[in-house]
Amino acid sequence: AQTVTQSQPEMSVQEAETVTLSCTYDTSESNYYLFWYKQPPSRQMILVIRQEAYKQQNATENRFSVNFQKAAKSFSLKISDSQLGDTAMYFCAFMKHQGADGLTFGKGTHLIIQP
Amino acid sequence: GAGVSQSPSNKVTEKGKDVELRCDPISGHTALYWYRQSLGQGLEFLIYFQGNSAPDKSGLPSDRFSAERTGGSVSTLTIQRTQQEDSAVYLCASSLGWVSGANVLTFGAGSRLTVL
C-alpha cells in the first residue's frame, strides 16, 4: 500500500511571496504518478500539477512548479508570486500506474495568503 | 456535461434514515470514483467503477454502504441506516481512465452529509 505524508498542516505567507509545500510518499511501485490538488472553500478539488515518475524533468504550470526527488520519495510544490486566490487546502496525491483505486491523498496543507 | 455534477450539495438527515447521493460524470468518462472526506480521516477511497462494474468494493466502510452505476454514466451512492460517523463530504470524480498517459481525475463539488 502507498502512503502520502504532508507534514505542514497549515502555512501562512504574504501576498507575492514564494511558498513551498512539502510532500513525501512511500511506495514499492516503480511506475506511478504524483499530483497536487487544490481545494478552495467551494470544496471542488482542482488539479494544480502532475508529475510522471519516469520523467526526470520537474513539472511546471505557470506559477506552480514541483521539486520531484524520486530517490528520496519527495514531491514538493512551489508557488511563486503567491496570490490571494491561492488560499486553499492543498493535497498531495499518489496514483500507481494502471491502478484501479485512483488516488491516495495526504492529509493536506491549509495555505493562507495574507494581503 | 461540462463538469462532474453531484447532488444534493448538502443533505441533513436523522440517524437511521437512508440517503442517496448522486454523481453525474463528464460525458464520455468511463471511470468513476467515490471518496469520503471527513475531518478525522482525510480523503478516503470508497469505490471505483469502470463502465458499470466495480471490480473492488472493499473500500466501502460497511455493508450499509452500496453504490451502483447504470448506463456507464450516473452513479448513486446509498447509505442505509445512517449513523453520525457517516457525516462527511462525499466526493465523486470521473476520468477517461488509463489512455495516453496519466489517469487524471476531475472532481465534483461534493455532497455534504450531516447526520443528526
Boltz contact constraints between the chains, C-beta under 6 A:
constraints:
  - contact:
      token1: [A, 33]
      token2: [B, 102]
      max_distance: 6.0
  - contact:
      token1: [A, 43]
      token2: [B, 109]
      max_distance: 6.0
  - contact:
      token1: [A, 43]
      token2: [B, 110]
      max_distance: 6.0
  - contact:
      token1: [A, 44]
      token2: [B, 109]
      max_distance: 6.0
  - contact:
      token1: [A, 45]
      token2: [B, 107]
      max_distance: 6.0
  - contact:
      token1: [A, 50]
      token2: [B, 102]
      max_distance: 6.0
  - contact:
      token1: [A, 98]
      token2: [B, 98]
      max_distance: 6.0
  - contact:
      token1: [A, 100]
      token2: [B, 48]
      max_distance: 6.0
  - contact:
      token1: [A, 100]
      token2: [B, 55]
      max_distance: 6.0
  - contact:
      token1: [A, 101]
      token2: [B, 45]
      max_distance: 6.0
  - contact:
      token1: [A, 102]
      token2: [B, 33]
      max_distance: 6.0
  - contact:
      token1: [A, 102]
      token2: [B, 45]
      max_distance: 6.0
  - contact:
      token1: [A, 102]
      token2: [B, 48]
      max_distance: 6.0
  - contact:
      token1: [A, 105]
      token2: [B, 43]
      max_distance: 6.0
  - contact:
      token1: [A, 107]
      token2: [B, 42]
      max_distance: 6.0
